[in-house]
Amino acid sequence: MSVCIKDLIQNMNLVIGCTVGCPYCYARNNVRRYHMTEDFSRPEFFPAKLRLMEKPRPQNFLLTGMSDLAGWKPEWREEVFAKIRENPQHQFLFLSKRPDLLDIRTDLDNVWFGVTVTRRAELWRIEALKKNVKARHYHATFEPLFDDPGAVDLSGLEWVVVGTMTGAQSRKVRTEPAWAHSLTEQACEHHIPVFWKEDLVPVMGEEAMVQELPEAFNHVLEEQRAWNSRKSK
Ligand code: SF4
């Protein structure tokens, strides 16, 4: 049975707001609906949420569910990185569509930097990420896909995620099975784990679903299970 990625990796929205302006952005709609900030196009930092990192129970966190890392001010980033360093029990993921604007160097071993690619013309983002972010771990998410990414240089990546358009536009735009299979085969050649998001079940079929995680994320989930079983005794 396939799992929802949010059961494995939780959103911690330390920054809310984004200037990229994707027309299909679910975060913008949610922020407006629930009046989370005044203006989604002006990213805001919520440092009080950093205390969530202090929990000893390990978790995998996505820190850019309602923002793009390139929209974070450097001082926000430094404050977050300092807190991450104090909390090695967790794994942290960042995503960006503007890796050309990033300039980061870090030796943090529990931080994963990634780019989102939605079409072949955006494959440059993977190279730009590796050039502008000097870090220990890289990943890429292909979602939503508007065309076939074709041959992709996945070298240096440690995780590949594939998804599809959701919501109203999913009737017009969807990831074709051949695109998902091609990305998966290419990742396999590099021994990179691949995760098809649960939204692909209607496209690919439940039986075919591929949902692999990097070892570090699996380790966190194992630790969580151990915590839960200790708690229930
Ligand atoms: S990059 Fe992400 S958060 Fe920003 S507008 Fe696009 S979908 Fe929304």
py3Dmol code that shows the C-alpha trace and the ligand (Angstrom):
import py3Dmol

protein = """\
ATOM      1  CA  MET A   1       0.000   0.000   0.000  1.00  0.00           C
ATOM      2  CA  SER A   2       1.464   3.357  -0.994  1.00  0.00           C
ATOM      3  CA  VAL A   3       2.015   6.010   1.660  1.00  0.00           C
ATOM      4  CA  CYS A   4       1.509   9.752   1.682  1.00  0.00           C
ATOM      5  CA  ILE A   5       4.833  11.584   1.675  1.00  0.00           C
ATOM      6  CA  LYS A   6       3.550  13.878   4.425  1.00  0.00           C
ATOM      7  CA  ASP A   7       3.405  10.874   6.760  1.00  0.00           C
ATOM      8  CA  LEU A   8       7.146  10.439   6.238  1.00  0.00           C
ATOM      9  CA  ILE A   9       8.304  14.051   5.960  1.00  0.00           C
ATOM     10  CA  GLN A  10       6.485  16.772   7.878  1.00  0.00           C
ATOM     11  CA  ASN A  11       6.238  20.402   6.805  1.00  0.00           C
ATOM     12  CA  MET A  12       7.728  22.970   9.130  1.00  0.00           C
ATOM     13  CA  ASN A  13       6.860  26.317   7.579  1.00  0.00           C
ATOM     14  CA  LEU A  14       9.463  28.577   9.153  1.00  0.00           C
ATOM     15  CA  VAL A  15       9.045  30.960   6.210  1.00  0.00           C
ATOM     16  CA  ILE A  16       5.670  31.673   4.623  1.00  0.00           C
ATOM     17  CA  GLY A  17       5.568  33.470   1.300  1.00  0.00           C
ATOM     18  CA  CYS A  18       7.194  33.180  -2.088  1.00  0.00           C
ATOM     19  CA  THR A  19       8.037  35.419  -5.024  1.00  0.00           C
ATOM     20  CA  VAL A  20       8.257  32.706  -7.689  1.00  0.00           C
ATOM     21  CA  GLY A  21       4.568  32.998  -8.594  1.00  0.00           C
ATOM     22  CA  CYS A  22       3.709  29.521  -9.917  1.00  0.00           C
ATOM     23  CA  PRO A  23       0.086  29.622 -11.138  1.00  0.00           C
ATOM     24  CA  TYR A  24      -0.662  26.232  -9.577  1.00  0.00           C
ATOM     25  CA  CYS A  25       0.693  27.107  -6.095  1.00  0.00           C
ATOM     26  CA  TYR A  26      -1.406  25.414  -3.392  1.00  0.00           C
ATOM     27  CA  ALA A  27       0.488  27.227  -0.609  1.00  0.00           C
ATOM     28  CA  ARG A  28      -0.631  30.657  -1.868  1.00  0.00           C
ATOM     29  CA  ASN A  29      -4.266  29.535  -1.869  1.00  0.00           C
ATOM     30  CA  ASN A  30      -4.000  28.120   1.652  1.00  0.00           C
ATOM     31  CA  VAL A  31      -2.259  31.217   2.998  1.00  0.00           C
ATOM     32  CA  ARG A  32      -5.004  33.415   1.576  1.00  0.00           C
ATOM     33  CA  ARG A  33      -7.830  31.151   2.701  1.00  0.00           C
ATOM     34  CA  TYR A  34      -6.572  30.919   6.281  1.00  0.00           C
ATOM     35  CA  HIS A  35      -5.145  34.485   6.395  1.00  0.00           C
ATOM     36  CA  MET A  36      -1.758  33.176   7.484  1.00  0.00           C
ATOM     37  CA  THR A  37       0.069  36.312   6.288  1.00  0.00           C
ATOM     38  CA  GLU A  38      -0.985  39.592   4.708  1.00  0.00           C
ATOM     39  CA  ASP A  39       0.792  39.127   1.402  1.00  0.00           C
ATOM     40  CA  PHE A  40       2.070  35.779   0.112  1.00  0.00           C
ATOM     41  CA  SER A  41       4.426  37.516  -2.320  1.00  0.00           C
ATOM     42  CA  ARG A  42       6.398  38.912   0.670  1.00  0.00           C
ATOM     43  CA  PRO A  43       8.078  36.029   2.542  1.00  0.00           C
ATOM     44  CA  GLU A  44       7.876  36.256   6.343  1.00  0.00           C
ATOM     45  CA  PHE A  45      10.052  34.418   8.887  1.00  0.00           C
ATOM     46  CA  PHE A  46       8.505  32.816  11.980  1.00  0.00           C
ATOM     47  CA  PRO A  47      11.482  32.122  14.281  1.00  0.00           C
ATOM     48  CA  ALA A  48       9.235  31.054  17.197  1.00  0.00           C
ATOM     49  CA  LYS A  49       8.620  27.813  15.273  1.00  0.00           C
ATOM     50  CA  LEU A  50      12.311  26.899  15.610  1.00  0.00           C
ATOM     51  CA  ARG A  51      11.564  25.446  19.015  1.00  0.00           C
ATOM     52  CA  LEU A  52       9.816  22.560  17.176  1.00  0.00           C
ATOM     53  CA  MET A  53      13.304  21.367  16.283  1.00  0.00           C
ATOM     54  CA  GLU A  54      14.129  20.843  19.948  1.00  0.00           C
ATOM     55  CA  LYS A  55      11.953  17.741  20.231  1.00  0.00           C
ATOM     56  CA  PRO A  56      14.208  14.740  20.849  1.00  0.00           C
ATOM     57  CA  ARG A  57      11.976  12.364  18.830  1.00  0.00           C
ATOM     58  CA  PRO A  58      13.596  12.289  15.359  1.00  0.00           C
ATOM     59  CA  GLN A  59      11.656  13.620  12.373  1.00  0.00           C
ATOM     60  CA  ASN A  60      12.166  14.298   8.668  1.00  0.00           C
ATOM     61  CA  PHE A  61      11.209  17.913   7.952  1.00  0.00           C
ATOM     62  CA  LEU A  62      10.569  19.841   4.741  1.00  0.00           C
ATOM     63  CA  LEU A  63      11.327  23.478   5.537  1.00  0.00           C
ATOM     64  CA  THR A  64      10.129  25.043   2.285  1.00  0.00           C
ATOM     65  CA  GLY A  65       6.543  23.790   1.939  1.00  0.00           C
ATOM     66  CA  MET A  66       5.287  27.392   1.720  1.00  0.00           C
ATOM     67  CA  SER A  67       8.371  29.188   0.406  1.00  0.00           C
ATOM     68  CA  ASP A  68      11.385  28.907  -1.874  1.00  0.00           C
ATOM     69  CA  LEU A  69      14.821  28.782  -0.263  1.00  0.00           C
ATOM     70  CA  ALA A  70      15.986  31.514  -2.658  1.00  0.00           C
ATOM     71  CA  GLY A  71      13.406  33.844  -1.064  1.00  0.00           C
ATOM     72  CA  TRP A  72      14.859  33.412   2.429  1.00  0.00           C
ATOM     73  CA  LYS A  73      16.959  36.283   3.770  1.00  0.00           C
ATOM     74  CA  PRO A  74      20.543  35.184   4.564  1.00  0.00           C
ATOM     75  CA  GLU A  75      20.080  36.042   8.263  1.00  0.00           C
ATOM     76  CA  TRP A  76      16.992  33.774   8.466  1.00  0.00           C
ATOM     77  CA  ARG A  77      18.975  30.987   6.856  1.00  0.00           C
ATOM     78  CA  GLU A  78      21.869  31.401   9.275  1.00  0.00           C
ATOM     79  CA  GLU A  79      19.536  31.281  12.282  1.00  0.00           C
ATOM     80  CA  VAL A  80      17.891  28.124  10.946  1.00  0.00           C
ATOM     81  CA  PHE A  81      21.208  26.453  10.112  1.00  0.00           C
ATOM     82  CA  ALA A  82      22.472  27.182  13.639  1.00  0.00           C
ATOM     83  CA  LYS A  83      19.385  25.523  15.103  1.00  0.00           C
ATOM     84  CA  ILE A  84      19.755  22.557  12.764  1.00  0.00           C
ATOM     85  CA  ARG A  85      23.326  22.101  13.960  1.00  0.00           C
ATOM     86  CA  GLU A  86      22.015  21.798  17.531  1.00  0.00           C
ATOM     87  CA  ASN A  87      19.521  19.122  16.502  1.00  0.00           C
ATOM     88  CA  PRO A  88      21.246  16.340  14.548  1.00  0.00           C
ATOM     89  CA  GLN A  89      18.459  13.898  15.444  1.00  0.00           C
ATOM     90  CA  HIS A  90      16.351  15.220  12.529  1.00  0.00           C
ATOM     91  CA  GLN A  91      16.795  15.349   8.747  1.00  0.00           C
ATOM     92  CA  PHE A  92      15.919  18.609   6.965  1.00  0.00           C
ATOM     93  CA  LEU A  93      14.974  19.212   3.331  1.00  0.00           C
ATOM     94  CA  PHE A  94      14.930  22.435   1.335  1.00  0.00           C
ATOM     95  CA  LEU A  95      13.580  22.995  -2.179  1.00  0.00           C
ATOM     96  CA  SER A  96      14.114  25.809  -4.648  1.00  0.00           C
ATOM     97  CA  LYS A  97      13.122  26.746  -8.168  1.00  0.00           C
ATOM     98  CA  ARG A  98      15.706  29.553  -8.219  1.00  0.00           C
ATOM     99  CA  PRO A  99      19.026  27.836  -7.528  1.00  0.00           C
ATOM    100  CA  ASP A 100      20.714  30.478  -9.690  1.00  0.00           C
ATOM    101  CA  LEU A 101      20.060  32.936  -6.837  1.00  0.00           C
ATOM    102  CA  LEU A 102      21.552  30.741  -4.101  1.00  0.00           C
ATOM    103  CA  ASP A 103      25.025  31.012  -2.628  1.00  0.00           C
ATOM    104  CA  ILE A 104      25.408  28.555   0.233  1.00  0.00           C
ATOM    105  CA  ARG A 105      28.201  26.551   1.781  1.00  0.00           C
ATOM    106  CA  THR A 106      27.535  24.188   4.642  1.00  0.00           C
ATOM    107  CA  ASP A 107      29.010  21.083   6.193  1.00  0.00           C
ATOM    108  CA  LEU A 108      25.725  20.101   7.893  1.00  0.00           C
ATOM    109  CA  ASP A 109      25.233  16.391   7.373  1.00  0.00           C
ATOM    110  CA  ASN A 110      21.483  16.322   8.049  1.00  0.00           C
ATOM    111  CA  VAL A 111      20.475  18.908   5.425  1.00  0.00           C
ATOM    112  CA  TRP A 112      19.288  18.047   1.910  1.00  0.00           C
ATOM    113  CA  PHE A 113      19.136  20.709  -0.788  1.00  0.00           C
ATOM    114  CA  GLY A 114      16.891  20.153  -3.774  1.00  0.00           C
ATOM    115  CA  VAL A 115      15.380  21.720  -6.842  1.00  0.00           C
ATOM    116  CA  THR A 116      11.968  21.311  -8.395  1.00  0.00           C
ATOM    117  CA  VAL A 117      11.911  20.612 -12.126  1.00  0.00           C
ATOM    118  CA  THR A 118       8.612  20.815 -14.017  1.00  0.00           C
ATOM    119  CA  ARG A 119       9.801  20.555 -17.652  1.00  0.00           C
ATOM    120  CA  ARG A 120      12.823  19.737 -19.781  1.00  0.00           C
ATOM    121  CA  ALA A 121      13.733  23.426 -20.112  1.00  0.00           C
ATOM    122  CA  GLU A 122      14.293  23.559 -16.332  1.00  0.00           C
ATOM    123  CA  LEU A 123      16.890  20.796 -16.095  1.00  0.00           C
ATOM    124  CA  TRP A 124      19.554  23.506 -15.706  1.00  0.00           C
ATOM    125  CA  ARG A 125      18.313  23.870 -12.128  1.00  0.00           C
ATOM    126  CA  ILE A 126      20.041  20.642 -11.077  1.00  0.00           C
ATOM    127  CA  GLU A 127      23.453  21.858 -12.252  1.00  0.00           C
ATOM    128  CA  ALA A 128      22.859  25.332 -10.818  1.00  0.00           C
ATOM    129  CA  LEU A 129      22.036  23.794  -7.427  1.00  0.00           C
ATOM    130  CA  LYS A 130      25.257  21.795  -7.319  1.00  0.00           C
ATOM    131  CA  LYS A 131      27.266  24.828  -8.476  1.00  0.00           C
ATOM    132  CA  ASN A 132      25.776  27.386  -6.077  1.00  0.00           C
ATOM    133  CA  VAL A 133      25.134  25.221  -3.032  1.00  0.00           C
ATOM    134  CA  LYS A 134      28.139  23.384  -1.678  1.00  0.00           C
ATOM    135  CA  ALA A 135      26.571  20.830   0.635  1.00  0.00           C
ATOM    136  CA  ARG A 136      26.592  17.163   1.599  1.00  0.00           C
ATOM    137  CA  HIS A 137      23.266  16.046   0.082  1.00  0.00           C
ATOM    138  CA  TYR A 138      21.226  16.902  -3.020  1.00  0.00           C
ATOM    139  CA  HIS A 139      17.828  15.809  -4.295  1.00  0.00           C
ATOM    140  CA  ALA A 140      15.391  16.719  -7.068  1.00  0.00           C
ATOM    141  CA  THR A 141      11.628  16.703  -7.333  1.00  0.00           C
ATOM    142  CA  PHE A 142       9.917  16.389 -10.720  1.00  0.00           C
ATOM    143  CA  GLU A 143       6.461  17.801 -10.050  1.00  0.00           C
ATOM    144  CA  PRO A 144       4.182  18.805 -11.628  1.00  0.00           C
ATOM    145  CA  LEU A 145       5.517  17.680 -14.988  1.00  0.00           C
ATOM    146  CA  PHE A 146       4.394  19.580 -18.091  1.00  0.00           C
ATOM    147  CA  ASP A 147       6.565  17.625 -20.534  1.00  0.00           C
ATOM    148  CA  ASP A 148       8.992  14.742 -20.767  1.00  0.00           C
ATOM    149  CA  PRO A 149      12.263  15.694 -19.010  1.00  0.00           C
ATOM    150  CA  GLY A 150      14.089  13.226 -21.285  1.00  0.00           C
ATOM    151  CA  ALA A 151      17.690  12.318 -20.456  1.00  0.00           C
ATOM    152  CA  VAL A 152      18.630  13.860 -17.116  1.00  0.00           C
ATOM    153  CA  ASP A 153      22.059  14.150 -15.514  1.00  0.00           C
ATOM    154  CA  LEU A 154      21.209  12.813 -12.066  1.00  0.00           C
ATOM    155  CA  SER A 155      24.801  12.426 -10.918  1.00  0.00           C
ATOM    156  CA  GLY A 156      25.387  13.653  -7.393  1.00  0.00           C
ATOM    157  CA  LEU A 157      21.737  13.368  -6.393  1.00  0.00           C
ATOM    158  CA  GLU A 158      20.724  11.083  -3.532  1.00  0.00           C
ATOM    159  CA  TRP A 159      16.958  11.161  -3.947  1.00  0.00           C
ATOM    160  CA  VAL A 160      14.537  11.636  -6.833  1.00  0.00           C
ATOM    161  CA  VAL A 161      10.854  12.378  -6.252  1.00  0.00           C
ATOM    162  CA  VAL A 162       8.254  12.221  -9.021  1.00  0.00           C
ATOM    163  CA  GLY A 163       4.739  13.610  -8.766  1.00  0.00           C
ATOM    164  CA  THR A 164       1.972  15.024 -10.892  1.00  0.00           C
ATOM    165  CA  MET A 165      -0.334  18.019 -11.010  1.00  0.00           C
ATOM    166  CA  THR A 166      -3.050  17.956  -8.369  1.00  0.00           C
ATOM    167  CA  GLY A 167      -6.274  19.896  -7.960  1.00  0.00           C
ATOM    168  CA  ALA A 168      -8.392  21.417 -10.718  1.00  0.00           C
ATOM    169  CA  GLN A 169      -5.567  21.567 -13.279  1.00  0.00           C
ATOM    170  CA  SER A 170      -4.915  17.830 -12.978  1.00  0.00           C
ATOM    171  CA  ARG A 171      -7.536  17.242 -15.677  1.00  0.00           C
ATOM    172  CA  LYS A 172      -5.375  19.105 -18.192  1.00  0.00           C
ATOM    173  CA  VAL A 173      -1.821  18.439 -16.989  1.00  0.00           C
ATOM    174  CA  ARG A 174      -0.527  15.097 -15.800  1.00  0.00           C
ATOM    175  CA  THR A 175       2.697  13.133 -15.584  1.00  0.00           C
ATOM    176  CA  GLU A 176       2.697  10.482 -18.288  1.00  0.00           C
ATOM    177  CA  PRO A 177       3.629   6.987 -17.079  1.00  0.00           C
ATOM    178  CA  ALA A 178       6.498   6.836 -19.605  1.00  0.00           C
ATOM    179  CA  TRP A 179       8.066   9.974 -18.067  1.00  0.00           C
ATOM    180  CA  ALA A 180       7.896   8.531 -14.547  1.00  0.00           C
ATOM    181  CA  HIS A 181       9.327   5.201 -15.736  1.00  0.00           C
ATOM    182  CA  SER A 182      12.146   6.919 -17.629  1.00  0.00           C
ATOM    183  CA  LEU A 183      13.174   9.008 -14.602  1.00  0.00           C
ATOM    184  CA  THR A 184      13.029   5.917 -12.416  1.00  0.00           C
ATOM    185  CA  GLU A 185      15.198   3.856 -14.763  1.00  0.00           C
ATOM    186  CA  GLN A 186      17.745   6.654 -15.000  1.00  0.00           C
ATOM    187  CA  ALA A 187      17.840   6.980 -11.205  1.00  0.00           C
ATOM    188  CA  CYS A 188      18.252   3.197 -10.865  1.00  0.00           C
ATOM    189  CA  GLU A 189      21.341   3.358 -13.075  1.00  0.00           C
ATOM    190  CA  HIS A 190      22.876   5.702 -10.481  1.00  0.00           C
ATOM    191  CA  HIS A 191      21.515   3.648  -7.533  1.00  0.00           C
ATOM    192  CA  ILE A 192      19.419   6.639  -6.457  1.00  0.00           C
ATOM    193  CA  PRO A 193      16.255   5.912  -4.449  1.00  0.00           C
ATOM    194  CA  VAL A 194      13.050   7.071  -6.150  1.00  0.00           C
ATOM    195  CA  PHE A 195       9.776   8.113  -4.566  1.00  0.00           C
ATOM    196  CA  TRP A 196       6.527   8.391  -6.539  1.00  0.00           C
ATOM    197  CA  LYS A 197       4.157  10.636  -4.647  1.00  0.00           C
ATOM    198  CA  GLU A 198       0.760   9.230  -3.734  1.00  0.00           C
ATOM    199  CA  ASP A 199      -0.901  11.458  -6.348  1.00  0.00           C
ATOM    200  CA  LEU A 200       0.579   9.144  -8.986  1.00  0.00           C
ATOM    201  CA  VAL A 201      -1.509   6.168  -7.862  1.00  0.00           C
ATOM    202  CA  PRO A 202      -4.336   6.890 -10.381  1.00  0.00           C
ATOM    203  CA  VAL A 203      -1.744   7.349 -13.140  1.00  0.00           C
ATOM    204  CA  MET A 204       0.654   4.486 -12.429  1.00  0.00           C
ATOM    205  CA  GLY A 205      -1.544   2.021 -10.512  1.00  0.00           C
ATOM    206  CA  GLU A 206      -1.156   1.029  -6.878  1.00  0.00           C
ATOM    207  CA  GLU A 207       0.708  -2.188  -7.708  1.00  0.00           C
ATOM    208  CA  ALA A 208       3.416  -0.375  -9.662  1.00  0.00           C
ATOM    209  CA  MET A 209       4.124   2.315  -7.073  1.00  0.00           C
ATOM    210  CA  VAL A 210       7.780   2.940  -6.230  1.00  0.00           C
ATOM    211  CA  GLN A 211       8.371   4.603  -2.872  1.00  0.00           C
ATOM    212  CA  GLU A 212      12.014   4.484  -1.822  1.00  0.00           C
ATOM    213  CA  LEU A 213      13.706   6.773   0.690  1.00  0.00           C
ATOM    214  CA  PRO A 214      17.345   7.620   1.379  1.00  0.00           C
ATOM    215  CA  GLU A 215      18.797   5.559   4.207  1.00  0.00           C
ATOM    216  CA  ALA A 216      19.003   8.606   6.499  1.00  0.00           C
ATOM    217  CA  PHE A 217      15.232   9.191   6.222  1.00  0.00           C
ATOM    218  CA  ASN A 218      14.506   5.512   6.827  1.00  0.00           C
ATOM    219  CA  HIS A 219      16.723   5.650   9.887  1.00  0.00           C
ATOM    220  CA  VAL A 220      14.642   8.525  11.295  1.00  0.00           C
ATOM    221  CA  LEU A 221      11.444   6.545  10.697  1.00  0.00           C
ATOM    222  CA  GLU A 222      12.912   3.486  12.428  1.00  0.00           C
ATOM    223  CA  GLU A 223      13.874   5.644  15.399  1.00  0.00           C
ATOM    224  CA  GLN A 224      10.318   7.014  15.484  1.00  0.00           C
ATOM    225  CA  ARG A 225       8.904   3.494  15.609  1.00  0.00           C
ATOM    226  CA  ALA A 226      11.255   2.639  18.478  1.00  0.00           C
ATOM    227  CA  TRP A 227      10.125   5.779  20.323  1.00  0.00           C
ATOM    228  CA  ASN A 228       6.470   4.926  19.778  1.00  0.00           C
ATOM    229  CA  SER A 229       6.885   1.364  21.004  1.00  0.00           C
ATOM    230  CA  ARG A 230       8.787   2.536  24.125  1.00  0.00           C
ATOM    231  CA  LYS A 231       5.977   5.010  24.801  1.00  0.00           C
ATOM    232  CA  SER A 232       3.248   2.396  24.491  1.00  0.00           C
ATOM    233  CA  LYS A 233       4.910   0.062  27.039  1.00  0.00           C
TER     234      LYS A 233
END
"""
ligand_1 = """\
8
SF4
S 7.895 27.924 -5.760
Fe 6.475 26.698 -4.499
S 5.774 28.124 -2.898
Fe 6.662 29.365 -4.541
S 4.924 29.937 -5.855
Fe 5.858 28.080 -6.723
S 4.704 26.352 -5.822
Fe 4.270 28.214 -4.563
"""
view = py3Dmol.view(width=600, height=400)
view.addModel(protein, "pdb")
view.setStyle({"model": 0}, {"cartoon": {"style": "trace"}})
view.addModel(ligand_1, "xyz")
view.setStyle({"model": 1}, {"stick": {}})
view.zoomTo()
view.show()
